[in-house]
Amino acid sequence: MSGLLEIQRLSKSFDTTKVINDFSMEVVEGTVCCLVGPNGAGKTTTMDLITGRIKPTSGKIIFANEDITAKHEHLIARAGIGRKFQVPAVLRDMSVRQNLEVAYSRQTNPFRNLLKFHKPGLTAKLDEVATLAGLTGRLKERAGILSHGETQWLEIGMVLMQEPRLLLMDEPIAGMTESEIEKTARIFKDLRKSATLLVVEHDMGFVREIADVVVVMHMGSLLAQGSIQEIEADLRVRDVYLGEQEVA
Amino acid sequence: MGNLYHNKIAQWVVYVAFFAALAIIPNMVGDSFLLNQFATYCVYGMLALSISLCWGFGGILNLGQGIAFGLGAYGMAMTMQMQSQTESNPIPPFMLNNSLDYLPLLWQPFQSTLLGLILAVTVPTLFCAAFGGIMFRARVSGPFFAIMTLAMLSAFYTIILDRQAYTGGVNGLTPPSAFQFAGVEVDPYSPTAYWVVLFFLTGATFLAKLITQSSFGLVTQAIRDDSERVRFLGYSVAGYETVIYTISGLIAAVAGCCWVMLVQYVSPAQMDVGFSLSIVIWAAIGGRHSLLGSILGALIIQGAQSYLGDTFLATWLLILGGFFIVVVRFLPNGLASLLEVALGLLARPDPTSSPAPDGGRPLPAE
Protein backbone atom coordinates (compact mmCIF):
# COMPACT_ATOMS: atom_id res chain seq x y z
CA MET A 1 0.00 0.00 0.00
CA SER A 2 1.45 3.32 -0.99
CA GLY A 3 1.02 6.37 1.18
CA LEU A 4 -0.53 9.74 0.45
CA LEU A 5 2.73 11.28 1.55
CA GLU A 6 6.02 9.49 1.08
CA ILE A 7 9.30 10.83 2.36
CA GLN A 8 12.23 9.03 0.79
CA ARG A 9 15.75 9.21 2.21
CA LEU A 10 15.44 12.87 3.09
CA SER A 11 18.54 14.76 4.29
CA LYS A 12 19.04 18.38 5.23
CA SER A 13 22.27 20.01 6.36
CA PHE A 14 22.82 23.52 7.58
CA ASP A 15 26.50 24.11 6.87
CA THR A 16 28.07 20.97 8.27
CA THR A 17 25.32 20.14 10.75
CA LYS A 18 23.07 17.33 9.60
CA VAL A 19 19.61 18.17 10.88
CA ILE A 20 17.74 15.52 8.93
CA ASN A 21 19.72 12.41 8.16
CA ASP A 22 18.45 9.82 5.67
CA PHE A 23 14.90 10.02 7.01
CA SER A 24 12.09 8.05 5.37
CA MET A 25 8.46 7.66 6.36
CA GLU A 26 5.02 7.50 4.84
CA VAL A 27 1.57 8.64 5.79
CA VAL A 28 -1.32 6.45 4.66
CA GLU A 29 -4.46 8.16 3.42
CA GLY A 30 -7.23 8.44 6.00
CA THR A 31 -5.03 7.94 9.05
CA VAL A 32 -3.70 10.12 11.83
CA CYS A 33 0.06 9.87 12.01
CA CYS A 34 1.89 11.39 14.96
CA LEU A 35 5.48 12.49 14.69
CA VAL A 36 7.19 12.50 18.08
CA GLY A 37 10.72 12.81 19.37
CA PRO A 38 12.87 14.82 21.77
CA ASN A 39 13.58 18.50 21.19
CA GLY A 40 15.92 19.01 18.26
CA ALA A 41 15.01 15.68 16.66
CA GLY A 42 14.06 17.52 13.44
CA LYS A 43 10.24 17.36 13.58
CA THR A 44 9.58 20.98 12.66
CA THR A 45 12.38 20.90 10.09
CA THR A 46 10.59 17.93 8.48
CA MET A 47 7.41 20.04 8.36
CA ASP A 48 9.38 22.88 6.77
CA LEU A 49 10.77 20.48 4.16
CA ILE A 50 7.38 19.03 3.31
CA THR A 51 5.76 22.46 2.89
CA GLY A 52 8.65 23.88 0.87
CA ARG A 53 9.76 26.47 3.39
CA ILE A 54 13.27 25.04 3.16
CA LYS A 55 14.80 22.87 0.45
CA PRO A 56 16.28 19.45 1.23
CA THR A 57 19.95 18.65 0.61
CA SER A 58 18.93 15.30 -0.83
CA GLY A 59 15.99 12.93 -0.91
CA LYS A 60 12.47 13.07 -2.27
CA ILE A 61 9.02 14.01 -1.04
CA ILE A 62 6.10 12.48 -2.93
CA PHE A 63 2.54 13.70 -2.34
CA ALA A 64 -0.36 11.94 -4.06
CA ASN A 65 2.07 10.33 -6.53
CA GLU A 66 3.50 13.73 -7.42
CA ASP A 67 7.06 14.81 -6.66
CA ILE A 68 6.77 18.00 -4.60
CA THR A 69 10.40 18.15 -3.49
CA ALA A 70 11.65 21.76 -3.29
CA LYS A 71 8.59 23.23 -4.98
CA HIS A 72 7.40 26.71 -3.99
CA GLU A 73 5.31 26.95 -0.82
CA HIS A 74 2.15 28.12 -2.56
CA LEU A 75 2.27 25.29 -5.12
CA ILE A 76 2.61 22.70 -2.39
CA ALA A 77 -0.30 24.31 -0.54
CA ARG A 78 -2.38 24.22 -3.74
CA ALA A 79 -1.51 20.56 -4.24
CA GLY A 80 -3.46 19.94 -1.03
CA ILE A 81 -1.19 20.30 2.00
CA GLY A 82 -2.35 22.64 4.76
CA ARG A 83 -0.15 23.59 7.67
CA LYS A 84 -0.64 24.86 11.19
CA PHE A 85 2.54 26.37 12.60
CA GLN A 86 4.15 25.67 15.93
CA VAL A 87 3.92 29.32 16.96
CA PRO A 88 0.34 30.11 15.90
CA ALA A 89 0.56 32.20 12.73
CA VAL A 90 -2.68 34.07 12.16
CA LEU A 91 -3.15 37.42 10.45
CA ARG A 92 -3.25 39.49 13.61
CA ASP A 93 -4.43 42.77 12.11
CA MET A 94 -7.40 41.24 10.34
CA SER A 95 -10.69 40.06 11.78
CA VAL A 96 -11.33 36.41 12.59
CA ARG A 97 -13.79 36.27 9.70
CA GLN A 98 -11.23 37.73 7.29
CA ASN A 99 -8.65 35.21 8.45
CA LEU A 100 -10.99 32.35 7.63
CA GLU A 101 -12.06 33.98 4.36
CA VAL A 102 -8.48 34.40 3.13
CA ALA A 103 -7.76 30.79 3.99
CA TYR A 104 -10.65 29.70 1.77
CA SER A 105 -8.29 29.60 -1.17
CA ARG A 106 -10.07 27.67 -3.91
CA GLN A 107 -9.32 30.51 -6.32
CA THR A 108 -5.72 31.69 -6.01
CA ASN A 109 -5.26 33.46 -9.36
CA PRO A 110 -4.73 37.20 -8.70
CA PHE A 111 -6.49 38.27 -11.91
CA ARG A 112 -9.55 36.11 -11.28
CA ASN A 113 -9.77 37.51 -7.75
CA LEU A 114 -9.30 41.11 -8.86
CA LEU A 115 -12.94 42.11 -9.03
CA LYS A 116 -14.47 39.10 -7.34
CA PHE A 117 -16.79 39.85 -4.45
CA HIS A 118 -18.60 36.60 -3.96
CA LYS A 119 -17.00 33.24 -3.36
CA PRO A 120 -19.35 30.33 -3.93
CA GLY A 121 -19.65 28.08 -0.92
CA LEU A 122 -17.83 30.46 1.41
CA THR A 123 -20.69 31.22 3.79
CA ALA A 124 -21.58 27.59 4.41
CA LYS A 125 -17.95 26.56 4.88
CA LEU A 126 -17.22 29.52 7.13
CA ASP A 127 -20.22 28.75 9.34
CA GLU A 128 -19.21 25.11 9.57
CA VAL A 129 -15.59 25.83 10.47
CA ALA A 130 -16.42 28.69 12.86
CA THR A 131 -18.84 26.42 14.73
CA LEU A 132 -16.29 23.61 14.84
CA ALA A 133 -13.60 25.95 16.13
CA GLY A 134 -15.94 27.61 18.60
CA LEU A 135 -15.31 31.05 17.11
CA THR A 136 -18.85 31.88 15.96
CA GLY A 137 -19.17 34.69 18.51
CA ARG A 138 -15.73 36.09 17.77
CA LEU A 139 -15.88 36.54 13.99
CA LYS A 140 -15.79 40.34 14.12
CA GLU A 141 -12.87 40.54 16.56
CA ARG A 142 -9.37 41.36 15.48
CA ALA A 143 -7.35 38.13 15.50
CA GLY A 144 -4.56 39.85 17.47
CA ILE A 145 -6.70 40.13 20.61
CA LEU A 146 -7.68 36.43 20.82
CA SER A 147 -6.44 34.31 23.69
CA HIS A 148 -3.73 31.75 23.02
CA GLY A 149 -6.18 28.85 22.88
CA GLU A 150 -8.49 30.73 20.54
CA THR A 151 -5.55 31.65 18.31
CA GLN A 152 -4.66 27.94 18.07
CA TRP A 153 -8.25 27.21 17.11
CA LEU A 154 -8.34 29.97 14.58
CA GLU A 155 -5.27 28.61 12.86
CA ILE A 156 -6.71 25.09 12.85
CA GLY A 157 -9.84 26.66 11.38
CA MET A 158 -7.77 28.35 8.67
CA VAL A 159 -6.22 25.03 7.71
CA LEU A 160 -9.70 23.48 7.53
CA MET A 161 -10.93 26.33 5.30
CA GLN A 162 -8.20 25.37 2.84
CA GLU A 163 -9.86 21.94 2.48
CA PRO A 164 -6.51 20.17 2.18
CA ARG A 165 -6.05 16.44 1.65
CA LEU A 166 -3.21 16.40 4.15
CA LEU A 167 -3.19 18.50 7.30
CA LEU A 168 0.13 19.16 9.01
CA MET A 169 -0.36 20.16 12.62
CA ASP A 170 2.67 21.39 14.51
CA GLU A 171 1.91 21.15 18.26
CA PRO A 172 -1.79 21.90 17.91
CA ILE A 173 -2.69 21.62 21.61
CA ALA A 174 0.14 23.70 23.09
CA GLY A 175 -1.42 26.12 25.57
CA MET A 176 -4.87 24.55 25.48
CA THR A 177 -6.90 23.68 28.56
CA GLU A 178 -7.85 20.10 29.42
CA SER A 179 -11.35 20.40 27.93
CA GLU A 180 -10.03 22.10 24.80
CA ILE A 181 -7.60 19.22 24.33
CA GLU A 182 -10.43 16.69 24.58
CA LYS A 183 -12.40 18.63 22.02
CA THR A 184 -9.39 18.79 19.69
CA ALA A 185 -8.89 15.04 19.95
CA ARG A 186 -12.55 14.45 19.06
CA ILE A 187 -12.33 16.72 16.04
CA PHE A 188 -9.08 15.21 14.80
CA LYS A 189 -10.61 11.74 14.91
CA ASP A 190 -13.59 13.13 13.04
CA LEU A 191 -11.38 14.76 10.41
CA ARG A 192 -9.79 11.45 9.59
CA LYS A 193 -12.93 10.49 7.67
CA SER A 194 -12.29 13.16 5.06
CA ALA A 195 -8.60 13.99 5.38
CA THR A 196 -5.23 12.71 6.47
CA LEU A 197 -3.35 14.18 9.40
CA LEU A 198 0.31 14.40 10.30
CA VAL A 199 0.62 15.73 13.84
CA VAL A 200 3.75 16.78 15.68
CA GLU A 201 3.04 16.51 19.39
CA HIS A 202 4.83 16.17 22.71
CA ASP A 203 1.85 15.27 24.84
CA MET A 204 1.88 11.45 24.84
CA GLY A 205 -1.60 11.36 26.35
CA PHE A 206 -2.95 13.19 23.33
CA VAL A 207 -0.91 11.03 20.94
CA ARG A 208 -2.31 7.90 22.58
CA GLU A 209 -5.79 9.32 22.07
CA ILE A 210 -5.61 10.13 18.36
CA ALA A 211 -2.74 8.28 16.68
CA ASP A 212 -3.15 5.39 14.26
CA VAL A 213 0.57 5.35 13.59
CA VAL A 214 3.39 6.85 15.62
CA VAL A 215 6.72 7.80 14.07
CA VAL A 216 9.60 8.50 16.45
CA MET A 217 12.44 10.74 15.28
CA HIS A 218 15.79 11.03 16.96
CA MET A 219 18.76 13.11 15.81
CA GLY A 220 17.18 13.63 12.39
CA SER A 221 16.61 9.94 11.68
CA LEU A 222 13.79 7.46 12.02
CA LEU A 223 14.04 5.66 15.34
CA ALA A 224 10.85 3.64 15.33
CA GLN A 225 7.48 3.42 13.64
CA GLY A 226 4.35 1.54 14.63
CA SER A 227 1.17 1.58 16.67
CA ILE A 228 1.19 3.39 20.00
CA GLN A 229 1.44 0.08 21.87
CA GLU A 230 4.46 -1.00 19.86
CA ILE A 231 6.15 2.37 20.36
CA GLU A 232 5.56 2.43 24.10
CA ALA A 233 7.00 -1.06 24.37
CA ASP A 234 10.07 -0.19 22.31
CA LEU A 235 13.15 -0.09 24.52
CA ARG A 236 15.12 2.32 22.32
CA VAL A 237 12.22 4.78 22.35
CA ARG A 238 11.92 4.49 26.14
CA ASP A 239 15.61 5.17 26.32
CA VAL A 240 15.83 8.36 24.24
CA TYR A 241 12.39 9.84 24.64
CA LEU A 242 9.65 8.32 26.72
CA GLY A 243 11.91 7.43 29.63
CA GLU A 244 13.03 10.94 30.24
CA GLN A 245 9.46 12.16 29.87
CA GLU A 246 8.08 9.82 32.46
CA VAL A 247 10.70 11.02 34.93
CA ALA A 248 9.80 14.64 34.18
CA MET B 1 -22.40 48.59 16.89
CA GLY B 2 -19.73 49.02 14.25
CA ASN B 3 -17.61 52.02 13.39
CA LEU B 4 -19.27 54.00 10.59
CA TYR B 5 -15.78 54.58 9.17
CA HIS B 6 -15.62 50.87 8.23
CA ASN B 7 -19.13 50.74 6.80
CA LYS B 8 -18.78 50.03 3.09
CA ILE B 9 -22.01 51.77 2.10
CA ALA B 10 -21.07 54.89 4.07
CA GLN B 11 -17.67 54.87 2.36
CA TRP B 12 -19.23 54.76 -1.09
CA VAL B 13 -21.64 57.56 -0.21
CA VAL B 14 -18.72 59.75 0.88
CA TYR B 15 -16.71 58.90 -2.24
CA VAL B 16 -19.58 59.70 -4.60
CA ALA B 17 -20.32 62.95 -2.74
CA PHE B 18 -16.66 63.96 -2.88
CA PHE B 19 -16.34 63.47 -6.63
CA ALA B 20 -19.72 65.07 -7.31
CA ALA B 21 -18.48 68.13 -5.42
CA LEU B 22 -15.27 68.17 -7.49
CA ALA B 23 -17.28 67.84 -10.70
CA ILE B 24 -19.21 71.08 -10.18
CA ILE B 25 -16.12 73.19 -9.46
CA PRO B 26 -15.90 74.52 -13.08
CA ASN B 27 -19.44 75.88 -12.66
CA MET B 28 -18.31 77.97 -9.72
CA VAL B 29 -14.78 78.94 -10.71
CA GLY B 30 -14.61 81.43 -13.56
CA ASP B 31 -10.86 81.91 -13.48
CA SER B 32 -9.42 79.57 -16.09
CA PHE B 33 -5.93 79.75 -14.61
CA LEU B 34 -7.32 78.60 -11.24
CA LEU B 35 -9.26 75.82 -12.92
CA ASN B 36 -6.09 74.59 -14.61
CA GLN B 37 -4.39 74.60 -11.22
CA PHE B 38 -7.23 72.59 -9.66
CA ALA B 39 -6.90 70.08 -12.49
CA THR B 40 -3.18 69.64 -11.73
CA TYR B 41 -4.13 69.03 -8.08
CA CYS B 42 -6.37 66.23 -9.32
CA VAL B 43 -3.30 64.77 -11.06
CA TYR B 44 -1.44 64.90 -7.75
CA GLY B 45 -4.47 63.26 -6.17
CA MET B 46 -4.19 60.44 -8.70
CA LEU B 47 -0.54 59.94 -7.77
CA ALA B 48 -1.34 59.88 -4.06
CA LEU B 49 -4.10 57.37 -4.83
CA SER B 50 -1.65 55.11 -6.64
CA ILE B 51 0.71 55.20 -3.65
CA SER B 52 -2.15 54.51 -1.25
CA LEU B 53 -3.09 51.42 -3.25
CA CYS B 54 0.48 50.14 -3.43
CA TRP B 55 1.77 51.14 0.00
CA GLY B 56 -1.31 51.52 2.18
CA PHE B 57 -3.13 48.43 0.96
CA GLY B 58 -0.37 46.33 -0.59
CA GLY B 59 2.32 47.18 1.97
CA ILE B 60 4.83 47.91 -0.80
CA LEU B 61 6.65 51.18 -0.14
CA ASN B 62 7.41 52.69 -3.53
CA LEU B 63 9.76 55.68 -3.55
CA GLY B 64 10.04 55.60 -7.34
CA GLN B 65 6.51 56.33 -8.49
CA GLY B 66 8.08 59.06 -10.63
CA ILE B 67 9.20 56.31 -13.03
CA ALA B 68 5.67 55.45 -14.16
CA PHE B 69 4.54 59.08 -13.88
CA GLY B 70 7.56 60.35 -15.83
CA LEU B 71 7.42 57.70 -18.56
CA GLY B 72 3.71 58.39 -19.03
CA ALA B 73 4.40 62.13 -19.13
CA TYR B 74 7.20 61.75 -21.67
CA GLY B 75 5.03 59.51 -23.84
CA MET B 76 2.28 62.11 -23.82
CA ALA B 77 4.72 64.97 -24.48
CA MET B 78 6.21 63.06 -27.42
CA THR B 79 2.72 62.47 -28.82
CA MET B 80 1.84 66.15 -28.48
CA GLN B 81 5.17 67.23 -29.92
CA MET B 82 4.61 65.08 -33.02
CA GLN B 83 1.11 66.48 -33.41
CA SER B 84 2.69 69.86 -34.17
CA GLN B 85 5.17 68.47 -36.68
CA THR B 86 4.15 68.53 -40.35
CA GLU B 87 5.10 66.65 -43.52
CA SER B 88 7.51 69.37 -44.51
CA ASN B 89 8.87 69.76 -40.99
CA PRO B 90 8.82 66.26 -39.47
CA ILE B 91 11.64 66.67 -36.95
CA PRO B 92 11.17 68.46 -33.59
CA PRO B 93 13.38 71.59 -33.37
CA PHE B 94 15.35 70.46 -30.33
CA MET B 95 16.62 67.44 -32.28
CA LEU B 96 17.88 69.67 -35.05
CA ASN B 97 19.62 71.81 -32.43
CA ASN B 98 21.32 68.62 -31.24
CA SER B 99 22.38 67.92 -34.85
CA LEU B 100 19.99 65.01 -35.27
CA ASP B 101 18.66 65.29 -38.81
CA TYR B 102 16.32 62.32 -38.88
CA LEU B 103 13.47 61.17 -36.67
CA PRO B 104 14.84 58.41 -34.40
CA LEU B 105 13.12 55.03 -34.31
CA LEU B 106 12.08 55.68 -30.71
CA TRP B 107 10.00 58.65 -31.84
CA GLN B 108 8.40 57.20 -34.95
CA PRO B 109 5.40 55.47 -33.31
CA PHE B 110 4.43 58.80 -31.72
CA GLN B 111 3.55 60.18 -35.15
CA SER B 112 0.24 58.44 -34.59
CA THR B 113 -1.72 59.99 -31.72
CA LEU B 114 -3.53 56.79 -30.87
CA LEU B 115 -0.37 54.67 -30.90
CA GLY B 116 1.42 57.39 -28.92
CA LEU B 117 -1.24 57.36 -26.20
CA ILE B 118 -1.23 53.58 -26.06
CA LEU B 119 2.55 53.54 -25.67
CA ALA B 120 2.47 56.32 -23.07
CA VAL B 121 0.31 54.11 -20.85
CA THR B 122 1.50 50.60 -21.70
CA VAL B 123 5.28 51.17 -21.58
CA PRO B 124 5.33 52.29 -17.92
CA THR B 125 2.78 49.62 -17.02
CA LEU B 126 4.81 46.86 -18.65
CA PHE B 127 7.95 48.23 -17.03
CA CYS B 128 6.29 47.96 -13.60
CA ALA B 129 5.12 44.42 -14.39
CA ALA B 130 8.64 43.35 -15.42
CA PHE B 131 10.54 45.18 -12.69
CA GLY B 132 8.03 44.21 -9.99
CA GLY B 133 7.92 40.63 -11.25
CA ILE B 134 11.69 40.24 -11.03
CA MET B 135 11.94 41.88 -7.61
CA PHE B 136 8.99 40.19 -5.92
CA ARG B 137 9.84 36.77 -7.32
CA ALA B 138 13.26 37.16 -5.67
CA ARG B 139 11.37 38.11 -2.48
CA VAL B 140 12.81 41.58 -2.34
CA SER B 141 10.50 43.43 0.01
CA GLY B 142 10.16 46.23 2.54
CA PRO B 143 12.96 48.79 2.69
CA PHE B 144 15.02 46.82 0.16
CA PHE B 145 12.34 47.17 -2.49
CA ALA B 146 11.98 50.87 -1.65
CA ILE B 147 15.72 51.34 -2.21
CA MET B 148 15.53 49.48 -5.53
CA THR B 149 12.74 51.77 -6.77
CA LEU B 150 14.80 54.77 -5.72
CA ALA B 151 17.84 53.46 -7.59
CA MET B 152 15.77 52.71 -10.68
CA LEU B 153 14.26 56.20 -10.58
CA SER B 154 17.72 57.77 -10.44
CA ALA B 155 18.81 55.62 -13.38
CA PHE B 156 15.89 56.84 -15.51
CA TYR B 157 16.56 60.42 -14.44
CA THR B 158 20.19 60.14 -15.52
CA ILE B 159 19.42 58.48 -18.86
CA ILE B 160 16.82 61.12 -19.79
CA LEU B 161 19.15 63.92 -18.77
CA ASP B 162 22.00 62.39 -20.72
CA ARG B 163 20.26 61.50 -24.02
CA GLN B 164 19.62 65.10 -24.95
CA ALA B 165 19.09 64.51 -28.66
CA TYR B 166 16.24 62.09 -27.93
CA THR B 167 14.68 63.54 -24.77
CA GLY B 168 15.48 67.23 -24.79
CA GLY B 169 17.82 66.71 -21.83
CA VAL B 170 17.45 69.08 -18.91
CA ASN B 171 15.16 71.37 -20.92
CA GLY B 172 12.65 68.57 -21.41
CA LEU B 173 9.92 68.78 -24.00
CA THR B 174 7.59 71.72 -24.51
CA PRO B 175 4.99 70.82 -27.13
CA PRO B 176 4.00 74.14 -28.72
CA SER B 177 0.27 73.50 -28.99
CA ALA B 178 -2.49 71.94 -26.93
CA PHE B 179 -3.36 68.26 -27.16
CA GLN B 180 -5.66 67.35 -30.02
CA PHE B 181 -7.80 64.27 -29.92
CA ALA B 182 -10.08 63.17 -32.79
CA GLY B 183 -9.79 66.59 -34.38
CA VAL B 184 -10.74 68.44 -31.18
CA GLU B 185 -8.24 70.61 -29.35
CA VAL B 186 -8.33 70.16 -25.58
CA ASP B 187 -7.58 73.62 -24.22
CA PRO B 188 -5.74 72.99 -20.92
CA TYR B 189 -7.48 75.98 -19.32
CA SER B 190 -10.98 74.84 -20.26
CA PRO B 191 -13.52 73.03 -18.08
CA THR B 192 -13.24 70.15 -20.56
CA ALA B 193 -9.63 69.53 -19.63
CA TYR B 194 -10.56 69.67 -15.95
CA TRP B 195 -13.38 67.17 -16.46
CA VAL B 196 -11.15 64.83 -18.46
CA VAL B 197 -8.66 64.74 -15.59
CA LEU B 198 -11.44 64.37 -13.01
CA PHE B 199 -12.91 61.54 -15.06
CA PHE B 200 -9.64 59.62 -14.84
CA LEU B 201 -9.21 60.42 -11.13
CA THR B 202 -12.74 59.26 -10.38
CA GLY B 203 -12.42 56.15 -12.52
CA ALA B 204 -9.08 55.24 -10.95
CA THR B 205 -10.42 55.80 -7.45
CA PHE B 206 -13.55 53.71 -7.97
CA LEU B 207 -11.51 50.96 -9.58
CA ALA B 208 -9.02 51.04 -6.71
CA LYS B 209 -11.87 51.02 -4.17
CA LEU B 210 -13.46 47.99 -5.83
CA ILE B 211 -10.10 46.22 -5.90
CA THR B 212 -9.52 46.80 -2.19
CA GLN B 213 -12.97 45.41 -1.40
CA SER B 214 -12.60 42.35 -3.63
CA SER B 215 -11.10 38.96 -2.85
CA PHE B 216 -7.86 40.29 -4.31
CA GLY B 217 -7.85 43.16 -1.83
CA LEU B 218 -8.36 40.76 1.05
CA VAL B 219 -5.34 38.70 -0.04
CA THR B 220 -3.12 41.78 -0.42
CA GLN B 221 -4.11 42.92 3.06
CA ALA B 222 -3.20 39.48 4.36
CA ILE B 223 0.16 39.73 2.57
CA ARG B 224 0.78 43.11 4.18
CA ASP B 225 0.01 41.54 7.53
CA ASP B 226 2.12 38.37 7.19
CA SER B 227 3.36 37.50 3.70
CA GLU B 228 5.08 34.33 4.92
CA ARG B 229 1.82 32.88 6.24
CA VAL B 230 -0.13 33.67 3.06
CA ARG B 231 2.19 31.52 0.92
CA PHE B 232 1.10 28.45 2.89
CA LEU B 233 -2.52 29.19 2.05
CA GLY B 234 -1.73 28.62 -1.63
CA TYR B 235 -1.41 32.21 -2.85
CA SER B 236 1.53 33.33 -4.94
CA VAL B 237 2.69 36.34 -2.93
CA ALA B 238 4.92 37.55 -5.76
CA GLY B 239 1.99 37.37 -8.20
CA TYR B 240 -0.26 39.49 -6.00
CA GLU B 241 2.48 42.00 -5.24
CA THR B 242 3.34 42.35 -8.94
CA VAL B 243 -0.29 42.91 -9.90
CA ILE B 244 -0.95 45.61 -7.30
CA TYR B 245 2.36 47.33 -8.03
CA THR B 246 1.54 47.29 -11.76
CA ILE B 247 -1.98 48.66 -11.29
CA SER B 248 -0.49 51.41 -9.15
CA GLY B 249 2.02 52.13 -11.95
CA LEU B 250 -0.80 52.23 -14.52
CA ILE B 251 -2.63 54.89 -12.50
CA ALA B 252 0.60 56.93 -12.20
CA ALA B 253 1.18 56.65 -15.98
CA VAL B 254 -2.32 57.97 -16.69
CA ALA B 255 -1.60 60.79 -14.21
CA GLY B 256 1.58 61.58 -16.18
CA CYS B 257 -0.41 61.86 -19.43
CA CYS B 258 -3.00 64.12 -17.79
CA TRP B 259 -0.29 66.30 -16.31
CA VAL B 260 1.37 67.00 -19.66
CA MET B 261 -2.02 67.67 -21.22
CA LEU B 262 -2.52 70.39 -18.58
CA VAL B 263 0.91 72.03 -18.48
CA GLN B 264 2.26 71.23 -22.01
CA TYR B 265 5.63 70.53 -20.52
CA VAL B 266 7.78 67.71 -19.16
CA SER B 267 11.34 67.65 -17.90
CA PRO B 268 13.57 65.36 -15.82
CA ALA B 269 12.27 67.26 -12.77
CA GLN B 270 9.19 65.00 -12.93
CA MET B 271 11.52 62.07 -12.31
CA ASP B 272 13.38 63.84 -9.55
CA VAL B 273 13.71 61.87 -6.31
CA GLY B 274 12.26 64.77 -4.34
CA PHE B 275 9.02 64.68 -6.32
CA SER B 276 8.52 60.94 -5.80
CA LEU B 277 9.17 61.37 -2.09
CA SER B 278 6.58 64.12 -1.87
CA ILE B 279 3.94 61.76 -3.35
CA VAL B 280 4.67 59.38 -0.48
CA ILE B 281 4.43 62.29 1.99
CA TRP B 282 0.99 63.31 0.62
CA ALA B 283 -0.28 59.79 1.15
CA ALA B 284 1.33 59.55 4.60
CA ILE B 285 -0.20 62.82 5.80
CA GLY B 286 -3.61 62.15 4.30
CA GLY B 287 -3.65 58.54 5.51
CA ARG B 288 -2.24 55.84 3.29
CA HIS B 289 -4.79 53.26 4.43
CA SER B 290 -7.55 55.45 2.99
CA LEU B 291 -7.71 56.08 -0.76
CA LEU B 292 -9.73 59.24 -0.28
CA GLY B 293 -7.53 60.33 2.64
CA SER B 294 -4.45 60.08 0.41
CA ILE B 295 -6.10 62.10 -2.37
CA LEU B 296 -7.10 64.76 0.17
CA GLY B 297 -3.54 64.74 1.51
CA ALA B 298 -2.26 65.65 -1.96
CA LEU B 299 -4.91 68.34 -2.45
CA ILE B 300 -4.29 69.88 0.96
CA ILE B 301 -0.50 69.89 0.80
CA GLN B 302 -0.24 71.07 -2.80
CA GLY B 303 -3.03 73.61 -2.30
CA ALA B 304 -1.38 74.97 0.81
CA GLN B 305 1.96 75.06 -0.97
CA SER B 306 0.53 77.23 -3.76
CA TYR B 307 -1.07 79.76 -1.47
CA LEU B 308 0.85 79.66 1.79
CA GLY B 309 4.09 79.04 -0.10
CA ASP B 310 3.79 82.48 -1.65
CA THR B 311 3.26 84.07 1.73
CA PHE B 312 5.93 82.25 3.69
CA LEU B 313 8.44 81.64 0.88
CA ALA B 314 11.31 79.44 2.11
CA THR B 315 9.76 79.15 5.57
CA TRP B 316 6.98 77.08 3.96
CA LEU B 317 9.25 74.04 3.63
CA LEU B 318 10.01 74.26 7.34
CA ILE B 319 6.31 74.49 8.14
CA LEU B 320 5.59 71.48 5.89
CA GLY B 321 8.46 69.50 7.44
CA GLY B 322 7.26 70.32 10.94
CA PHE B 323 3.71 69.31 10.04
CA PHE B 324 4.97 66.03 8.62
CA ILE B 325 6.87 65.25 11.82
CA VAL B 326 3.80 66.01 13.92
CA VAL B 327 1.62 63.73 11.77
CA VAL B 328 4.12 60.85 11.81
CA ARG B 329 4.55 61.13 15.56
CA PHE B 330 0.94 61.59 16.65
CA LEU B 331 -1.10 60.26 13.72
CA PRO B 332 0.95 57.46 12.16
CA ASN B 333 -2.03 56.57 9.98
CA GLY B 334 -2.52 60.12 8.77
CA LEU B 335 -5.35 62.61 8.97
CA ALA B 336 -7.89 59.98 7.90
CA SER B 337 -7.32 58.17 11.19
CA LEU B 338 -8.64 61.26 13.04
CA LEU B 339 -12.01 60.61 11.41
CA GLU B 340 -11.71 56.92 12.12
CA VAL B 341 -11.08 57.54 15.82
CA ALA B 342 -13.85 60.14 16.02
CA LEU B 343 -16.42 57.82 14.42
CA GLY B 344 -15.13 54.99 16.59
CA LEU B 345 -15.90 57.05 19.71
CA LEU B 346 -19.41 57.69 18.39
CA ALA B 347 -19.91 53.99 17.83
CA ARG B 348 -18.87 53.19 21.40
CA PRO B 349 -20.67 55.63 23.65
CA ASP B 350 -19.64 53.73 26.78
CA PRO B 351 -15.84 53.97 27.14
CA THR B 352 -15.71 51.60 30.12
CA SER B 353 -16.93 48.63 28.11
CA SER B 354 -14.65 49.17 25.13
CA PRO B 355 -11.45 47.19 24.69
CA ALA B 356 -8.00 48.77 24.59
CA PRO B 357 -7.90 51.90 22.41
CA ASP B 358 -6.22 50.11 19.57
CA GLY B 359 -8.42 47.03 19.87
CA GLY B 360 -10.86 48.31 17.29
CA ARG B 361 -8.25 49.42 14.82
CA PRO B 362 -7.96 46.87 12.06
CA LEU B 363 -5.04 48.51 10.34
CA PRO B 364 -1.41 48.18 11.33
CA ALA B 365 1.04 51.01 11.82
CA GLU B 366 4.09 49.91 9.96
Interface residues (C-beta under 8 A of the other chain):
Chain A: T51 R53 H72 E73 H74 A77 R78 G82 R83 F85 A89 V90 L91 R92 D93 M94 S95 Q98 E101 V102 A103 S105 Q107 T108 P110 F111 N113 L114 L115 K116 F117 K119 K140 R142 I145 M158 Q162
Chain B: G2 L210 I211 Q213 S214 S215 F216 L218 V219 Q221 A222 D225 D226 E228 R229 V230 R231 F232 L233 G234 Y235 S236 V237 G239 Y240 V243 P355 A356 G359 G360 R361 P362 L363 P364
